[in-house]
Amino acid sequence: METIFDTYQRYPFHFEKGEGSWLYDDKGEKYLDFTSGLAVTNLGHRHPVIVEKVKNQLDQLWHTSNLFSTSPQQELAQKLTEQSSMDRVFFCNSGAEANEAAIKIARKYGQHTTRSHRYEIITFEQSFHGRTIATLAATGQDKVKTGFRPLPQGFRYCPYNDIVALDEAINEHTCAIMLEMIQGEGGVNVAESSFIQHIKKRCEEHQILLIIDEIQTGIGRTGTLFAYEHWNLQPDIITTAKGLANGLPIGAMLATEKLAESFSPGSHGSTFGGNPIACTAANAVLDVIEQQQLITQAAIQGDKLLAKLTSALQHHDFVKTIRGKGLLIGIECKGKVHDVIQSMHDQKLLVIPAGPNVIRLLPNLLVTDKQIDTAVQTIQEALNIQNV
Ligand SMILES: *Cc1c(COP(=O)(O)O)cnc(C)c1O
């Protein structure tokens, strides 16, 4: 009898061990992992430095609650603020929680700091911001909302990369604009520069907060620590989670100093948030990224992967476009990708879709040239047997 809710359509694998770019199943078969557990194990499975640091922390301290401060949490806040344009950190345990914190702080700021009653947040079609009731409301995809209405009010949705629609949506109640620089779940859609510059201008003119959801794009994934760095942007709030602790649950909402007063004692909280074990893993992740220059590495390997995919597939009948940044790449096809993904899995390459027509590639930041070649060859072969 099934004992776990059927909330995921699971693939028929049962993995027992991971190492670097590889996953091993219960039959001893080895798979090349180009999913990284949904942009989470950005440094590969069981990275030795992280394993060692976490083992040591397990022998030191597990949990205190946020009524007390701990060194791993303080150290992580220090690192995150030093390495971004942000000044303050709120720790939680997942992406959705980080976005919840962003929504709450934006509303608080909007109501206390500006003259008018500002509470509305503009988000975008095809966005994904989480599965809690509020982040579901923020998400611009109808399919995830079905059956859960009524949802919280105060969100307005615009088509992505549409300047005119954005201008129409802004009004005296707008407190924030929230977006992903590259929509991960929504199809690996990259924000256009002109669109971002326009958002930047409108936010300044109307004192609107800019929230960037970096939950999938952050922690080196796109060839910068956070994706917004590609666009010459200064957000007010960013959210991060997935890759931050390489597989241990953590989330963080970062904001600039002007928002500091909006989160005061009692305004928000999380029992597990900033847990010493998860923070230790995150500190190790950021140390390894810096010491091994993995951001540059991700940019270089991402360029190679994109170039190789483009030369192998650009004239393929079934392929429409190949796009992305760094190691977040989408291959948009002219039809459903379910079957091609199936045949890649049969050939022991793990990839996932982003919407019905896009194959999404998320290798870890340490992916080798040889692994890139293997993946490109498998993808090409799988597409060749696909009937258009
Ligand atoms: C995965 C994701 C979330 C939700 O994160 P969870 O940890 O699953 O709650 C939010 N926003 C983006 C962009 C994501 O990719």
Ligand as a Chemical Component Dictionary entry (heavy atoms), coordinates in Angstrom:
data_LIG
# 
_chem_comp.id                   LIG 
_chem_comp.type                 NON-POLYMER 
_chem_comp.pdbx_formal_charge   0 
_chem_comp.three_letter_code    LIG 
# 
loop_
_chem_comp_atom.comp_id 
_chem_comp_atom.atom_id 
_chem_comp_atom.alt_atom_id 
_chem_comp_atom.type_symbol 
_chem_comp_atom.charge 
_chem_comp_atom.model_Cartn_x 
_chem_comp_atom.model_Cartn_y 
_chem_comp_atom.model_Cartn_z 
_chem_comp_atom.pdbx_ordinal 
LIG C1 C1 C 0 12.135 25.837 -6.057 1  
LIG C2 C2 C 0 11.757 27.252 -6.118 2  
LIG C3 C3 C 0 10.980 27.843 -5.103 3  
LIG C4 C4 C 0 10.424 27.044 -3.937 4  
LIG O1 O1 O 0 11.415 26.496 -3.154 5  
LIG P1 P1 P 0 11.048 25.305 -2.110 6  
LIG O2 O2 O 0 12.334 25.082 -1.361 7  
LIG O3 O3 O 0 10.620 24.128 -2.907 8  
LIG O4 O4 O 0 9.970  25.825 -1.235 9  
LIG C5 C5 C 0 10.702 29.203 -5.202 10 
LIG N1 N1 N 0 11.158 29.937 -6.243 11 
LIG C6 C6 C 0 11.910 29.402 -7.221 12 
LIG C7 C7 C 0 12.403 30.272 -8.324 13 
LIG C8 C8 C 0 12.222 28.039 -7.204 14 
LIG O5 O5 O 0 12.926 27.505 -8.213 15 
# 
loop_
_chem_comp_bond.comp_id 
_chem_comp_bond.atom_id_1 
_chem_comp_bond.atom_id_2 
_chem_comp_bond.value_order 
_chem_comp_bond.pdbx_ordinal 
LIG C1 C2 SING 1  
LIG C2 C3 SING 2  
LIG C2 C8 DOUB 3  
LIG C3 C4 SING 4  
LIG C3 C5 DOUB 5  
LIG C4 O1 SING 6  
LIG O1 P1 SING 7  
LIG P1 O2 DOUB 8  
LIG P1 O3 SING 9  
LIG P1 O4 SING 10 
LIG C5 N1 SING 11 
LIG N1 C6 DOUB 12 
LIG C6 C7 SING 13 
LIG C6 C8 SING 14 
LIG C8 O5 SING 15 
# 
